[in-house]
Amino acid sequence: QVQLVESGGGLVQAGGSLRLSCTASRSISSLNVMAWYRQAPGKQREMVATMTSSGSTNYPDFVRGRFTISRDNAKNTVYLEMNSLKPEDTAVYYCHAQIKRSIVVRDYWGQGTQVTVST
């Protein structure tokens, strides 16, 4: 079982920056994948950044070069640094963790944090 708590959301002007934090209730080095997703009103939830336990990262094209996922194992925390924010980045951002043990895969989600980018 993993509890995830996000923080750092808020209101920012277009072109600005925000850093989101996600603190896990257990060692994040034991989690196979940690990721950030977002969901805007009326849209499906979409992935914006992933990081595997080995440190490999992946971003979709629409945030690559602007968003950066990182982690601090000592703090059991994963971060999402967001720069050059656009109004279309407005959404609820969710932290996600996945644990894989043999054929068993478990997914965990945080409660979400609102990011609003104004024009």
HELIX and SHEET records of a PDB file:
HELIX    1   1 ILE A   28  SER A   30  5                                   3    
HELIX    2   2 ASN A   73  LYS A   75  5                                   3    
HELIX    3   3 PRO A   87  ASP A   89  5                                   3    
SHEET    1   A 4 LEU A   4  SER A   7  0                                        
SHEET    2   A 4 LEU A  18  ALA A  24 -1                                        
SHEET    3   A 4 THR A  77  MET A  82 -1                                        
SHEET    4   A 4 PHE A  67  ASP A  72 -1                                        
SHEET    1   B 6 GLY A  10  GLN A  13  0                                        
SHEET    2   B 6 THR A 113  SER A 118  1                                        
SHEET    3   B 6 ALA A  91  ARG A 101 -1                                        
SHEET    4   B 6 VAL A  33  GLN A  39 -1                                        
SHEET    5   B 6 GLU A  46  THR A  52 -1                                        
SHEET    6   B 6 THR A  57  ASN A  58 -1                                        
SHEET    1   C 4 GLY A  10  GLN A  13  0                                        
SHEET    2   C 4 THR A 113  SER A 118  1                                        
SHEET    3   C 4 ALA A  91  ARG A 101 -1                                        
SHEET    4   C 4 VAL A 104  TRP A 109 -1                                        
END                                                                             
